Amino acid sequence: MIKKNLFAVECNINAGETYIAIFDSCLNFSQTVGLGVTWSLMIGTLLAGIKLAIGAFQLILSTGEPQKLQNARETITDAFLGLVLLSIAWVLLGYLNATFPETWNINLGV
């Protein structure tokens, strides 16, 4: 049941779940945050993969020129660093999820 008054929306749908009100609608907290985190991690991983492919392509086309080789190595290093940071973020969010209250249990795509 959604109660609307002049300035706010009160979300009283299920007693055991936490809801947030955004733009006159009630959203399940755990599903909303879970989808946001999952999509952010997927997009970040996709971008890191694209950057890795660009670095590999640069490496192939460098033809032994030192400056081009250095640029390709930096691009590949940046891509791997991004993947490592995304992995650390996923593990950290999984750990934090275990410490949240049961009603906040966030699905991290596992």
Rosetta blueprint (number, residue, H / E / L):
1 M L
2 I E
3 K E
4 K E
5 N L
6 L L
7 F L
8 A L
9 V E
10 E E
11 C E
12 N L
13 I L
14 N L
15 A L
16 G L
17 E L
18 T L
19 Y E
20 I E
21 A E
22 I E
23 F L
24 D L
25 S E
26 C E
27 L E
28 N E
29 F H
30 S H
31 Q H
32 T H
33 V H
34 G H
35 L H
36 G H
37 V H
38 T H
39 W H
40 S H
41 L H
42 M H
43 I H
44 G H
45 T H
46 L H
47 L H
48 A H
49 G H
50 I H
51 K H
52 L H
53 A H
54 I H
55 G H
56 A H
57 F H
58 Q H
59 L H
60 I H
61 L H
62 S L
63 T L
64 G L
65 E L
66 P H
67 Q H
68 K H
69 L H
70 Q H
71 N H
72 A H
73 R H
74 E H
75 T H
76 I H
77 T H
78 D H
79 A H
80 F H
81 L H
82 G H
83 L H
84 V H
85 L H
86 L H
87 S H
88 I H
89 A H
90 W H
91 V H
92 L H
93 L H
94 G H
95 Y H
96 L H
97 N H
98 A H
99 T H
100 F L
101 P L
102 E H
103 T H
104 W H
105 N L
106 I L
107 N L
108 L L
109 G L
110 V L
